[in-house]
């Protein structure tokens, strides 16, 4: 059977109606989202999780990675897996412990989510993560500990497994090479970039061009990749990746 997966960091979810329409148009079987926000700023009356469920009919598994309380205004952010197929098992692991009020992006809680789905009798494990940001995406000692936590999970995944996410890692970094020891990269070519569509300015690092590859889809070696492409859109600072598998 064929399985179509969409991987996307949706940034701050400011254009929710457009995002849900975009997802509906691409019509993935499985959707992995990062920076998924619940009710709160910048959309205090909208829950994107519920909106995706209602417009697509997908089941979902979402977990908060970190929260912030700014003078009483509480916001949350995390990851989500959405599926047209039944979700039969759910797992959440903190790769970096949750912080109520993190100092900066490198100090935020980071989760690994895993959802086993029953796709027409085929059990497939879908996983997603959003690894922490470091300045210019270097692998710090703290980030390496986070990656090692991820490696301890993926090294046990031998079959029927797909991992998608915003890794905040450069394509030829030590970390990506380590992940590739256990899983195959599903494409597209690592020279194709996914970030940034929207100008970025944080802690002295400024980027205004689409010059970085930060988002990836990996799978166990038994899964066949039929196609993979990066989708052009201005709805987020990250471009989504659409991969079709033969399971």
Buried (B, 14 or more C-beta within 10 A) or exposed (E): EEBBBBBBBBBBBEBBEEBBEBBEEBEBBBBBBBBBBBBBEEBEEBBBBEBBBEEBEBBBBBBBBBBBEEEEEEBBBBBBBBBBBEBEEEBBBBBBEBBEEBEEBBBBBBBBBBBBBBBEEEBBBBBBBBBBBBEEBEBEEEBEEBBEBBBEBBEEBEEBBBBBBBBBBBBEBEBBEBBEEBBBBBBBEEEBBBBBBBEBEEEEEEBEEBEBBBBBBBBBEEBEBEEBEBEEBEBBBBBBBBBBBEB
